[in-house]
């Protein structure tokens, strides 16, 4: 018998070769033997997907640090039959909801899913207290950090607007929270100016979205309202995030929150200027603030009106008293003036006749002087003329006698020249007599002229010689009259003798 040996260069020669199915079964068996039925695994949820079949798929990763990619990841499947059990366990702990970013501690079987060649955990349970505890611990740790940095009350120290009518609303547009907030403002009937800044308020992307929205909101309102509807504690995880908390604390505009949860306050509530349990309550607080100011203004207006009415009443009373005093004073003045007028009238009645008699006597004296002066002047001129004629005749006779003593020639010459001086003298005498008669005031008066004299008998030659109220005497051709000057008018041409025609 011949023995044959086979030699080959293939290194796998002599080793067992598995089919894919055999390898998958072997891996599944090994995993069951190694890890037993179930294991507990903790990590952070990522890529959560709820399928239409009712199953839930997600990845469980180690929480990354500093935004780095996870160092390890494992797929998890939660079948529909088991999901109801898990949900009851989560509800028993205050409404925890599985969502991306949530740290959990789950129980499940390590399995190798042969159709997809994937290692996965088939989830069978969850530890809600672990998640709640991690959330609470993270929350307390963040609050302590913010307190050390004096950020917890920084936004609350900002002056809150007296009339917060300009509101920047940060929420998800079209959500129930947005509708409730705007409806409450609308019901107030006040003139609101709202700038709606749309952002996600749930999930991993919500943190960055809320921070960016808060930065934009400061330029659009006097107050910022950050609101969200109710949900599980884990749905509100974004409002416990450190980035959101710091964005609220460092905002230059006061921020109010209206986050729909009834049990615990989130970190956003702690750092905001004011916090409320629902979006409706947040809007109502703004309405109350405006109405309170309006009521205060109404009270001030009524007070101002009362003070004005009181002041007006006081002024009217003062004016009434002053009017009465003025009336009494005017009445007294009128009575004194009446008494003085009566006294003056009585004096006038007593004095006027005496003054009139004195004026009449003065006028008579003036008239006599006026009538006597021309006569005396004429008589004096006539006496002077007679004396002149007599003297001339005497000188003529003396010359005739002297001439008779001369020679016959001288006598003849005297006889021829003696009548000439006499004739000349007579002619001169006739001229003087005519001049005297022409200057006789009686002749002027007869021609329609008059002579006006003052109380002293002085002829008034100019208007400026008299004043209104002066007594004057007017001499006419047939007598004289007394008068009182009632007005003065400058004549166009002055007269030579002060008379007027």
Order of alpha helices (4+ residues) and beta strands (2+ residues): alpha-beta-beta-beta-alpha-beta-beta-alpha-beta-alpha-beta-alpha-beta-alpha-beta-alpha-beta-alpha-alpha-alpha-beta-beta-beta
